[in-house]
Structures are given as structure tokens and as C-alpha cells.
Amino acid sequence: MPEQPRSRRQTRAAILTHLLQSGGSFRPPLAKAVRLSEASLSRILFDLKAEGLIEEVRRPAPYVGGPTGLVSLDGTVALAALELNSQWLSVGVGGLSGELHYTERVPLPKKPTVETVGRVFREALTLLRDWTRRRRITLAQIGITIPGLGRLSEFGNPIIPCDVGRISDVLGEMFAEVPAEFTNSVVAHATFHRCRAENYPFSDAHLFVFVGQGVAGAWMDDPNEADALQPVELGHMVFGTDGPRCRCGHRGCVEAYTSLPALAELLGVTEQELLQLGSDWVTAIPISSRVRQELRHRLYRLGLSIGNTLNVKPSHGVAVSGWPSLLAEDDRKALVDGVDASLLGGRKHAQVSLAFVPPSNGNDPQAALAFAAFCLASRGGMPAASTEAA
């Protein structure tokens, strides 16, 4: 079938999202990647450059007689990011390439409520407003990430109590002219890996699994599609009602076995101690044979939940990020075995490739900043309310 014509917004989005993921490109490969003639590409690049969204700098030609102008996203574009976790709300300002110019952390109370979390957001947004005003910075996009945000959030967030409607009202008061988007934390971390990580293992549709303070997944599709990023709550797959209590209120969820708090309890340390150690916990904390056996059993359950998810919606790729990726291959094999045991036909028959990628928790608000950059790129850098057609 012939390709459907793209609107101007969609064409601009294809260019900007490719630059976001690649970090920059010469014109000929860029034209090929976004399926445009070089003449058509030049016309759009002229507009994007005039709007301050891209820049073109001279670089040595990749081959004799080749192009010398490297097209990349403009480093002066300012984005804001707010990233909520169980301990604090991080707020920051950065650029399209991921560099942070400003960041603050506003702590959450030990027992947060909708009202107290709302006050934390207001405090963070006030800090953001004051910082940008003093420096006369105009924001192009705000990205906000919230754990557990999804289809049931209108009934109350079961992870961190917050009211997105109220937060949106505060955003409207302080940043009325700035486009702002909310997303589930796992979507932001998936975006961070796809757009920021070197040698990310997948470029086509796949399942991204994030194992941190919670366990969740995201379907990663063509970044130019409207529903390119969709969260999936595989962490709340129940393995037995007699299991440990999960923060969602059920017992026996895979998250209750494999989240960072569950890992800390198994290792006999506090969650705070585990977070402070970061990636070094694998060498700093001795693991007895009994604990290692239990660790592998829990990883096997995580693999079962991933395999079950692939049974519902097949995918040829799975990227796992979080603490399991720090383990030795012998330990990670338990997760792989769980996928094999649960997935219909097993990985080989289903042609599923599984890769482990480094943890991205602890670098907040980088995930929210990557999501903000993706939002700006996916609307082609155009005003959010624009409905311009082809």
C-alpha cells in the first residue's frame, strides 16, 4: 500500500525525534531516515532553524566529497522536568540533549497525602518559576512523571497520593503559556533509555521493563505514532494471595517480591542504605547462598510476569532496566528461565530477544527531562493547540 501523506506537524516530528534519538545527523542520512527528498528536507530545516529548534554546524565530512553540515537540536531550547518518587519531588531545567542547568529536590513527608503532595508540587513549581524569571528563560515544554499514573488514576493513585487535576491547575496559574505533559514514571525511564543511552539494544517495537521502587513496563513503538509509549502494569501480576503485601493493597504481586524495597528487605538493609550504595550494592553487600537462592526465585517470578505479558501482546524484544541488570549472568539467568517457562513456545520459538540495560533510577530528573524533550519533538516543535494539516 502507498504511504499515507504526512501533515507538516508529522514530518517535523519525524525529523526532530530522529535527531533526538541519534544526537545529530548529516543531511543525506537524515533525509533517508525520515523518507524525504533532500530538497524537501532543506525547506523544513530552514523553518526549524529559524524557530531556534535546530542548529547546523560544520564537521569533517564522513567521506571524501561528503556533507560537512551536522544537523542537531539547538542547545538553547529550555525544558523543565518534575520527577516524583517515594522520597522527594525533583525539579530541573535542561536542554534537548539532556544537560541539566538547574535542579532542586523538595522532600516528601513520611506519610504523604493528596494535600501534602499538592503543596510539594506548588513549592517545586514556585522554585522553577522564580529561577526561570530571574534568568529570563522561556520554557518550551514541561514534563512531569508520576509513579502509577494510568487508566485508574482518576480513582486515586495507589502508590503516591496525588491529584493530577490540582497539579494541572497550579501549572496553569504559573506557566499558562507552556505546554505540559504528565506520564507514568516507567514511560519516562523508557524514553530516557531510548533517547539518551548509547548502544540501546532496540530500534523497533519492544517491551521495556523497569525494576526500581516499583516494577512496571512500557510498550515502545514507532516514536512518530500518537500512542508510541504505553504503560503496562505487569508488576501487579499476583502470584499468590498469601504473599507479601504490595503497596497497591494486594498480596503476592511480583512487585512485592522484586522492587527495590523488597530487595532491601531480603538483603537485610534499609531501602535508604541500598539507594545510597547505588550500583555498588552488588559488591558491597555480601549475599549468602540462602539469600541468593531466594533472589533467583524472585527473578524467576519476574520472568514469568514478563512472559505472561508477551503472551497477551507478542513482541520480539524485551529490555530490562534496574537492579537485575547489575547481577552476574548466572543470577540473571533465573529471569530468562522464567520468561522461557511462561512464554508460549519459549523465547526461541517466539523469536524474542532479551537484553539488560543499566539502571536509570537515581539520576532524577533526567527521565522527566527526556520525556519533555520527546513531547516537544513529537509535536514537531509546534504549538500544542496547532491543528495544521499537510
N, C-alpha and C positions, 0 to 999 in steps of 0.2 A: 504494500500500500504506500502511496506517496506520503511524504511527511507533511503533517498539518502546518500551515503557516503560523509563525510565532508573532506575538504582539511585540511592540517596541520594548515594553517592560520585560517580557520574557527573554528577548535577545540580549538586553543589557544585563539581565540577571545571569544568563549563561556565561557571559564574559567575566563579570565580577566574581561569581562563585568559582570559576576556573582559576582566576588569579588568586583568590583567597586560599584555595587548596594547593596550588602549585608554588605560591610565593613570588611568581613573576614569570613572564614568558616573552620570547621574541614574537614578532607579528605572524610569520608564516605558520609556526606550530599552533599559535593561538587561534588563527583563522580556521585551521583544520579541526581543532578540538571543539570549537563551537559551531562548526558547519556553516561558515560564512566565506564569501569571496574576500580577498584582501581589500578590494575597493569598498565593499560594504562595511568591513571591519574598520577601515580607516575613518569612515564617516562617523561611526558610533564612538570610536576612540576620541575623535575630535570633541564631541559633545561631553564625554566623560571627563576629559582633561579640562575643558572649560569650566565644568562644575566642581573641579577640585577633588574628584574621586580617584583619579589615577595619575600617574606620572610616568614619563618615559626618559630613561637615562641611557647614556652611551656605555656600552660594554664591548669588550673584544668580541669579534664575530666568532660564532661557534664553528665556522668552517670558512675557507677562502672564498671571498665574494659574498659571504652570508650577511644577514642583518646585524646591525650594531645597536639598535634601539630596544632596550629591555623594558617591557610594559609591566608595571606593578601598581599595587594600590597605594594611594597617596598617604604618606605618613603623618600628614597634618590633620586628618579626619579624627575627631574625638568621639569616643564611645564611652558610655557609663555601664557599669556592671554591679549588680547586687546579688550576692550568693548566700543563701540561708542554709545553715546546718544546725546540728543539735546544740552547739555551744555559743555561736555568735552569728551575726549578720555582717558579711564583708561587703564593703562598698569601694569602688575604684573607678578611675578614669584611665583609659588607654587608647591605643591606636589599632588600626585594622590588622597590623601584623602581630599583635599580641604584646607589645611593650606596654608596661604599666607606668603611668606618670604620677599616680596618687592612689593610696589605698588606706583604709581605716577598718577597724573591727569594732563593732558595737556588741558587747556581750548580751546574751540572753539570760533571763533569770533561771534558776534551777528548775522551777516548775512553771513553765511558760503558759500563758493563757492567750486567748484571742486579743484581749485588751493590751496585755503587756507586749506581745509581739507587734501589735499595731504601733505602739509607742516606739519600739525599737526601730521599725521602718521609718517612722516620722523623723526620729533623731538622725538616722543614716542619710535620709534624703535632704535634711537640713544641712548636714555637713557637705553633701555633694553640691547643693545649690550655692552655699557660701563659697566653696572652693572654686567652682567654675565662674562665679560672678567676680571674685577678686582678680581672676586671671583673664576675664573677658573671653572665656571659652564657650563656644556654641556647640552643644552636643548634637550629633547626628542620629543617635539611637541609644536606647536604654534596654538592657537585657536583664531580666530578673529570674532567678532559678529557685524553685521551692521543692523540697523533697515530698514525694507523694502526690504532687499536683496531677490531677487526671479527671477521668469522667465522673468520679464520685465526689469530687472536691466541694461541690455545692452543698453536700450534706455534712461538711466539716472534714478538715484534714486530719487523718488518724495518726500522723507522725509528729508534726509540729503544728499546734493550733494557730491558724491564721485565717484572715478573711481577705481574699484577693480583691473583693469589691471595695472594701475600705481602703486597701493599699492603693488601688487604682484611683480612688478619689483624691488621695493625698498627692499622687503623681500628677493628677490633673491640676491641682492647686499650684504646685511648684514648678512643673515642667509641661505646661499646657501645649507647647508647640513641638515637643519632642516625641517622636514615635517610641512606644514602649511595648515590649512583649514579655509575657510570662511563659515559663516552661517547667516541666518536670526536671529535676536535677540530672537524671540519667541522660536525658536528651542533650543537655549542655555538655556533659562529660563526653558523650559520643561525638558531638560537634568539635570539641577541643581536640580529640584524637585525630579525627578525620582532617581537620584544617591546620593543625599545629604540629602534629607528630611527624618526625622523619620516618620513612620506611613503613608507614601504616600498611598492614597486610592486604587490605581490600579496597578496591576502587569501584566495585559494583555493589548490588544489593546484598545485605548481610544482616545478621543479628549481632548487636553489641550488648554485652553483659557487663554490668558494673557491680563489683563487690566491695562495698565500703561500709559506712554506718548503716546502710540498708543494702538490699540486693534487688536489682531491677534490670530490665533490658530495654532496648530501643531498636525498632526496625529501621535500618538505614537504607534508603532508596536513592533514586536519582535526585541529587540536590536541587535540580530545577523543577521538581514536581511540588505541588502545593502541600502534599502530605508526605514529604520526604522523610520526616522524623516522627515516629510514632512510639510512645512509651508502651511497654508491656510489663505487667506486674507479676513476673514469674517468681519473684521472691516470696509471694504469699501462697504458693502451692503447698497444701497441707499434707504432711506425711504421717500424721497420727495425732489424734486428739489428746493423747497422753504426753505429748512432747512439751518442750519449754514454751512459756508464754511469749508471744510475739507482741511488738508494740502496736500492731493493728487490732489486738484484742483476742485473736485466735490462739490456739496452741498447735505446735508442731509445724509451723511454717518453715520453709527452707531458710528464710532469713533469720529465724530464731536460732538456727544451727550454725550459720556461716557468716553472719555480719561481723563487723569489727568488734562490737560489744560482746558478741558470743565468743569470738576468738580470744578476746582478752580474758574472759572468764575461764575458758578452757586452759589458757596458758598460766593462770594464776596471777595475773597482774591487773591493774586498773586500766580502764579504757584510756584515761589521760596519759598513763605511763606508756601505753602502746602507741598512742598518737605522737608523743614526744620522741620516741625512738624512730618513728618513720619507717623507711625501708630497712633500717639496720636491725629491726627486731629479729629477723631470721637468724642472725649470727649472735645477737646479744642475749637472747633468751634460750636457755637450754631446754630441749624437748625430750622428755623420757619416751621410751618405747611405747608405753601405755597411751600417753598423750598423742604420740604420732599416729598410732593405730586409730584413735578416735578422730583425729584430724582428717585422716584419709577417708574414714567412714562418712564424715560430714561432706567432704569434697565429692564423694560418690553420689550423695543425695543431691548436691548442687548440679552434678552432671545429669542425673535423672530428670531434674526440673528443666534443664536446657533441652534435653532430648524430647521431653513431652511437649515443650513449646514448639520445637521443629516439627513434631507430628501434626500440630494444629495448623502451622503455616510453614511449609518447607522453605529452606534457604540453603544455599551451597557454602555459606561462610559464617563462622562464629568467631568474634573477637572477645576475649575475656580480659577485663582490666580489673585491677585491685590486688589485694594481698595474695591470692593464689598464684599470680604471675611471678611473685618473688621466690616461690618454693623451687626446690630441685625437681628435675623431671620425674624422678621416682615417685614423689609425692603428688605432683600434678596428674600423673597417670590415673589416679583414682577418679578424678573428674572426667577424664577422657573415657574411662571404662564405664562411668555412669551414663554418659551420652550414648555410647555404643549399646548399652543394655536397654535403654529406653526407646531410642530412635528406631522406628520401623525399618527393618533391614540392616540396621547398623550404619556407621559412618561411611564405610566403603561402598555399600550398595546405594546409599542416598547421595554419594559424592559430596560429602560435607568436609570442608577444610576448617580446622580449628586452630586458632592462634592465640597466644598470650601476649598482651601488651602491658607496658608498665603502669603502675597505679597513677592516677591523676588527682586523687584527693590530697588535701593539704596545701595546694597551691592556689587556693581561692584568692581573688575572684576570677582566676584565669578562665575557668569553664564558662562562667556567665559572660565574660568579655568575648570569648569565641562565639558564643551564641548571639550576642549583639551584632558582631561582625557578619555572621551568617544572615541574620534578619535584614540588615542593610543591603547585603549583596543580593539576597533572594528577591527583594522588591526592586532590583535594578537601580538602587540609589535614588529612586523617585519618591515623591511624597506618598505617604501611606494611603491617602484617600484617592490617589490618582486612579482613573479608570481608562486611561488612554489605550486605544486599540492599535492593531497593526497598521 
